[in-house]
Amino acid sequence: MLSIIIPVLNEASTIVKLMEHLSEKANPENISEIIVVDGGSTDETVQLLHTLSDTHTSFKLRFLHAKKGRASQMNAGAAIGTGEILYFLHADSFPPKNFDSYIIDEIRKGVPAGCFRMRFNSNHWWLKLMGWFTKFSWRACRGGDQSQFITRKLFDEIGGYDEDYIIYEDNILINELYARNSFVVIPYCLTTSARLYERKGVFYVQYHFLNIYFKRWMGADAGELLAYYKKYLRCNSSTGNVPQKEKREIITE
């Protein structure tokens, strides 16, 4: 069974919609629980989650607080998960119908980890092209927005997400999986938000994601990547928080 783990930070605009989507697209018998891990939201995310926990009946919904940072939040969720399969999902990424069955089918084939193809909720030609590229198995076409399933056994063997990385944490784990030849791209599309691209400009964002990717390839450490991200891509807000969705990492996003 799956433990679905969703890190959140100020996701009041999406969290209810995502819970409803998961209820409609999955078989409850395949889901151990949905674990939502908050990193210190200052909007109505927490209140909405408590309301959902009182009214939501399709799945067992669990909620906890953790140190801000998607890696630490996902590790915290994994630590309490009861499923033998961990499924990490961004708060504004919506997996395809029967996603749970597709994941379980791959595990039964002996594939311990993988993701879905991806498309953006945008008609911009470049973003449509980037989504198209996620059909390929190339390492450069991977990223956290495609979601990530992994057996608990393999997740523990790797040591979970590297919490030194405030950005690029998904890619660090994916690198480990590719090094083990333990990865599959399920040929169904997850739909994810293009809100950062819409806010800052498609080619501006893509240029800086490429720079982050190549900086890491050339040996940049976690601190250097974060400093670059904060300089060029971080959105200032009254709370000073960086929305989780804006911590992107890869060529295809």
Backbone hydrogen bonds, N-H to C=O, Kabsch-Sander energy under -0.5 kcal/mol:
donor,donor_aa,acceptor,acceptor_aa,energy
2,L,30,N,-2.8
3,S,85,I,-2.6
4,I,2,L,-0.6
4,I,33,E,-2.5
5,I,3,S,-0.5
5,I,87,Y,-2.9
6,I,4,I,-0.5
6,I,35,I,-2.8
8,V,37,V,-2.8
14,T,11,E,-1.4
15,I,11,E,-2.3
18,L,14,T,-2.4
19,M,15,I,-2.2
20,E,16,V,-2.4
21,H,17,K,-2.2
22,L,18,L,-2.7
23,S,19,M,-2.0
24,E,20,E,-1.7
25,K,21,H,-1.9
26,A,22,L,-1.1
30,N,27,N,-2.5
31,I,28,P,-1.4
32,S,2,L,-3.0
32,S,30,N,-0.6
33,E,2,L,-1.1
34,I,60,K,-2.8
35,I,4,I,-3.8
35,I,33,E,-0.5
36,V,34,I,-0.6
36,V,62,R,-2.8
37,V,6,I,-2.5
37,V,35,I,-0.6
38,D,36,V,-0.6
38,D,64,L,-2.7
39,G,8,V,-2.2
48,L,44,E,-2.5
49,L,45,T,-2.2
50,H,46,V,-2.2
51,T,47,Q,-2.1
52,L,48,L,-2.5
53,S,49,L,-2.3
54,D,50,H,-1.1
54,D,51,T,-0.5
55,T,51,T,-1.4
56,H,52,L,-3.5
61,L,59,F,-0.6
62,R,34,I,-3.3
62,R,60,K,-0.5
64,L,36,V,-2.0
66,A,38,D,-2.3
73,Q,69,G,-2.6
74,M,70,R,-2.8
75,N,71,A,-2.4
76,A,72,S,-2.1
77,G,73,Q,-2.1
78,A,74,M,-2.6
79,A,75,N,-2.0
80,I,76,A,-0.8
80,I,77,G,-0.7
81,G,77,G,-0.9
84,E,1,M,-0.6
85,I,1,M,-1.9
86,L,150,I,-2.9
87,Y,3,S,-2.8
88,F,86,L,-0.5
88,F,148,Q,-3.1
89,L,5,I,-2.5
91,A,7,P,-0.5
93,S,90,H,-1.6
94,F,191,T,-3.3
98,N,25,K,-3.2
99,F,96,P,-1.5
102,Y,98,N,-2.2
103,I,99,F,-2.2
104,I,100,D,-2.4
105,D,101,S,-2.4
106,E,102,Y,-1.7
107,I,103,I,-2.2
108,R,104,I,-2.3
109,K,105,D,-1.2
110,G,107,I,-1.5
111,V,106,E,-2.4
114,G,149,F,-2.1
115,C,184,V,-2.1
116,F,146,Q,-1.8
117,R,186,I,-1.3
117,R,188,Y,-1.5
118,M,131,G,-0.6
119,R,190,L,-2.3
121,N,192,T,-1.9
122,S,120,F,-1.4
128,K,124,H,-2.3
129,L,125,W,-1.9
130,M,126,W,-2.6
131,G,127,L,-2.2
132,W,128,K,-1.9
133,F,129,L,-1.9
134,T,130,M,-0.6
134,T,131,G,-1.1
135,K,132,W,-1.7
136,F,133,F,-1.8
141,C,138,W,-1.5
142,R,139,R,-1.6
146,Q,143,G,-1.7
147,S,144,G,-2.0
148,Q,88,F,-2.0
149,F,114,G,-2.7
150,I,86,L,-2.1
151,T,112,P,-2.1
152,R,84,E,-2.4
155,F,151,T,-2.5
156,D,152,R,-2.8
157,E,153,K,-1.8
158,I,154,L,-2.3
159,G,155,F,-1.7
160,G,155,F,-2.1
163,E,161,Y,-0.8
165,Y,162,D,-1.6
166,I,164,D,-0.8
172,I,168,Y,-1.7
173,L,169,E,-1.6
174,I,170,D,-2.4
175,N,171,N,-2.6
176,E,172,I,-1.4
177,L,173,L,-1.8
178,Y,174,I,-2.7
179,A,175,N,-2.2
180,R,176,E,-0.9
181,N,178,Y,-1.5
182,S,177,L,-2.5
184,V,113,A,-0.9
186,I,115,C,-3.2
186,I,184,V,-0.7
188,Y,186,I,-1.9
190,L,117,R,-2.5
191,T,94,F,-2.4
192,T,119,R,-2.6
192,T,190,L,-0.5
193,S,92,D,-1.1
198,E,194,A,-2.3
199,R,195,R,-1.9
200,K,196,L,-2.5
201,G,197,Y,-2.3
205,V,201,G,-2.4
206,Q,202,V,-2.5
207,Y,203,F,-2.1
208,H,204,Y,-1.8
209,F,205,V,-2.3
210,L,206,Q,-2.3
211,N,207,Y,-1.9
212,I,208,H,-2.2
213,Y,209,F,-2.6
214,F,210,L,-2.6
215,K,211,N,-2.5
216,R,212,I,-2.2
217,W,213,Y,-2.0
218,M,214,F,-1.9
219,G,216,R,-1.7
220,A,215,K,-2.8
225,L,221,D,-2.0
226,L,222,A,-2.2
227,A,223,G,-2.4
228,Y,224,E,-2.1
229,Y,225,L,-2.4
230,K,226,L,-2.8
231,K,227,A,-1.8
232,Y,228,Y,-2.0
233,L,229,Y,-3.0
234,R,229,Y,-1.8
236,N,234,R,-0.6
244,Q,9,L,-0.7
246,E,243,P,-1.7
247,K,244,Q,-2.0
248,R,246,E,-1.0
252,T,140,A,-0.6
253,E,250,I,-1.2
